[in-house]
């Protein structure tokens, strides 16, 4: 069974899970336009890997001229709340 936690690097949220099969932590930054993933065998290395992954991702987006994160509008949030209300 894996367990999920969050990690913040410069205010950017990442979901982190522990995978017992490979005995490593895996992480992915949330709300990105593309995937920014990282993994490590311990928490200290995980933070370094997360920093490296975020820096690399932001650099690549800058070079490509792409906004790295999704921007949610108020309308998007209203639509999301309506959808949640319908589903529950």
ZADO-1210 file (C-alpha; in nm, 4 decimals, padded with zeros to 6 digits):
<atoms>
<atom x="00.0000" y="00.0000" z="00.0000" code="UNK" pos="1"/>
<atom x="00.1285" y="00.3474" z="-00.0822" code="UNK" pos="2"/>
<atom x="00.0689" y="00.6557" z="00.1279" code="UNK" pos="3"/>
<atom x="00.0369" y="01.0056" z="-00.0167" code="UNK" pos="4"/>
<atom x="00.1700" y="01.3284" z="00.1316" code="UNK" pos="5"/>
<atom x="00.2453" y="01.6746" z="00.0039" code="UNK" pos="6"/>
<atom x="00.5707" y="01.8623" z="-00.0352" code="UNK" pos="7"/>
<atom x="00.6086" y="02.2312" z="-00.1138" code="UNK" pos="8"/>
<atom x="00.9055" y="02.3743" z="-00.3030" code="UNK" pos="9"/>
<atom x="00.8927" y="02.7535" z="-00.3464" code="UNK" pos="10"/>
<atom x="00.5178" y="02.7401" z="-00.2861" code="UNK" pos="11"/>
<atom x="00.4601" y="02.4777" z="-00.5567" code="UNK" pos="12"/>
<atom x="00.2747" y="02.1719" z="-00.4343" code="UNK" pos="13"/>
<atom x="00.3866" y="01.8188" z="-00.5121" code="UNK" pos="14"/>
<atom x="00.2163" y="01.4921" z="-00.4247" code="UNK" pos="15"/>
<atom x="00.4578" y="01.2362" z="-00.2805" code="UNK" pos="16"/>
<atom x="00.3935" y="00.8646" z="-00.2381" code="UNK" pos="17"/>
<atom x="00.6043" y="00.5854" z="-00.1011" code="UNK" pos="18"/>
<atom x="00.6293" y="00.2785" z="-00.3206" code="UNK" pos="19"/>
<atom x="00.7202" y="-00.0234" z="-00.1073" code="UNK" pos="20"/>
<atom x="00.7800" y="-00.2432" z="-00.4132" code="UNK" pos="21"/>
<atom x="01.0824" y="-00.0367" z="-00.5192" code="UNK" pos="22"/>
<atom x="01.1462" y="00.1058" z="-00.1692" code="UNK" pos="23"/>
<atom x="01.1486" y="00.4648" z="-00.2971" code="UNK" pos="24"/>
<atom x="00.9539" y="00.7868" z="-00.2714" code="UNK" pos="25"/>
<atom x="00.7921" y="00.9191" z="-00.5894" code="UNK" pos="26"/>
<atom x="00.6711" y="01.2728" z="-00.6426" code="UNK" pos="27"/>
<atom x="00.4942" y="01.4821" z="-00.9021" code="UNK" pos="28"/>
<atom x="00.4264" y="01.8562" z="-00.9022" code="UNK" pos="29"/>
<atom x="00.0597" y="01.9458" z="-00.9266" code="UNK" pos="30"/>
<atom x="-00.1157" y="02.1934" z="-01.1564" code="UNK" pos="31"/>
<atom x="00.1642" y="02.1873" z="-01.4141" code="UNK" pos="32"/>
<atom x="00.1051" y="02.1993" z="-01.7895" code="UNK" pos="33"/>
<atom x="00.3374" y="01.9031" z="-01.8321" code="UNK" pos="34"/>
<atom x="00.4705" y="01.6465" z="-01.5875" code="UNK" pos="35"/>
<atom x="00.7460" y="01.7335" z="-01.3432" code="UNK" pos="36"/>
<atom x="00.8285" y="01.4077" z="-01.1643" code="UNK" pos="37"/>
<atom x="01.1021" y="01.3049" z="-00.9225" code="UNK" pos="38"/>
<atom x="01.2000" y="01.0115" z="-00.7031" code="UNK" pos="39"/>
<atom x="01.4497" y="00.9273" z="-00.4290" code="UNK" pos="40"/>
<atom x="01.5243" y="00.6664" z="-00.1657" code="UNK" pos="41"/>
<atom x="01.5070" y="00.8965" z="00.1399" code="UNK" pos="42"/>
<atom x="01.3432" y="01.2233" z="00.2418" code="UNK" pos="43"/>
<atom x="01.6593" y="01.4325" z="00.2250" code="UNK" pos="44"/>
<atom x="01.7356" y="01.3130" z="-00.1282" code="UNK" pos="45"/>
<atom x="01.3682" y="01.3567" z="-00.2179" code="UNK" pos="46"/>
<atom x="01.3819" y="01.7285" z="-00.1398" code="UNK" pos="47"/>
<atom x="01.6952" y="01.7663" z="-00.3540" code="UNK" pos="48"/>
<atom x="01.5366" y="01.5692" z="-00.6385" code="UNK" pos="49"/>
<atom x="01.2191" y="01.7796" z="-00.6129" code="UNK" pos="50"/>
<atom x="01.4194" y="02.1030" z="-00.6290" code="UNK" pos="51"/>
<atom x="01.6145" y="01.9743" z="-00.9319" code="UNK" pos="52"/>
<atom x="01.2961" y="01.8588" z="-01.1069" code="UNK" pos="53"/>
<atom x="01.1220" y="02.1923" z="-01.0476" code="UNK" pos="54"/>
<atom x="01.4233" y="02.3959" z="-01.1609" code="UNK" pos="55"/>
<atom x="01.4604" y="02.1839" z="-01.4735" code="UNK" pos="56"/>
<atom x="01.0888" y="02.2059" z="-01.5500" code="UNK" pos="57"/>
<atom x="01.0785" y="02.5847" z="-01.5059" code="UNK" pos="58"/>
<atom x="01.3903" y="02.6263" z="-01.7194" code="UNK" pos="59"/>
<atom x="01.2454" y="02.4129" z="-01.9982" code="UNK" pos="60"/>
<atom x="00.9174" y="02.6070" z="-01.9898" code="UNK" pos="61"/>
<atom x="01.1061" y="02.9371" z="-01.9998" code="UNK" pos="62"/>
<atom x="01.3120" y="02.8287" z="-02.3017" code="UNK" pos="63"/>
<atom x="00.9996" y="02.7026" z="-02.4806" code="UNK" pos="64"/>
<atom x="00.8037" y="03.0166" z="-02.3919" code="UNK" pos="65"/>
<atom x="00.5355" y="02.8159" z="-02.2150" code="UNK" pos="66"/>
<atom x="00.3583" y="02.9108" z="-01.8923" code="UNK" pos="67"/>
<atom x="00.4558" y="02.6337" z="-01.6487" code="UNK" pos="68"/>
<atom x="00.1403" y="02.6211" z="-01.4355" code="UNK" pos="69"/>
<atom x="-00.2316" y="02.6166" z="-01.5036" code="UNK" pos="70"/>
<atom x="-00.4065" y="02.9336" z="-01.4025" code="UNK" pos="71"/>
<atom x="-00.7522" y="02.8689" z="-01.2633" code="UNK" pos="72"/>
<atom x="-01.0116" y="03.1352" z="-01.3172" code="UNK" pos="73"/>
<atom x="-01.3086" y="03.2045" z="-01.0943" code="UNK" pos="74"/>
<atom x="-01.5340" y="03.0487" z="-01.3590" code="UNK" pos="75"/>
<atom x="-01.3253" y="02.7291" z="-01.3533" code="UNK" pos="76"/>
<atom x="-01.3713" y="02.7053" z="-00.9764" code="UNK" pos="77"/>
<atom x="-01.7480" y="02.7637" z="-01.0049" code="UNK" pos="78"/>
<atom x="-01.7747" y="02.4936" z="-01.2736" code="UNK" pos="79"/>
<atom x="-01.5732" y="02.2556" z="-01.0568" code="UNK" pos="80"/>
<atom x="-01.8005" y="02.3171" z="-00.7569" code="UNK" pos="81"/>
<atom x="-02.1098" y="02.2592" z="-00.9747" code="UNK" pos="82"/>
<atom x="-01.9623" y="01.9343" z="-01.1041" code="UNK" pos="83"/>
<atom x="-01.8834" y="01.8177" z="-00.7503" code="UNK" pos="84"/>
<atom x="-02.2416" y="01.9005" z="-00.6444" code="UNK" pos="85"/>
<atom x="-02.3823" y="01.6983" z="-00.9341" code="UNK" pos="86"/>
<atom x="-02.1591" y="01.3993" z="-00.8611" code="UNK" pos="87"/>
<atom x="-02.2453" y="01.3853" z="-00.4896" code="UNK" pos="88"/>
</atoms>
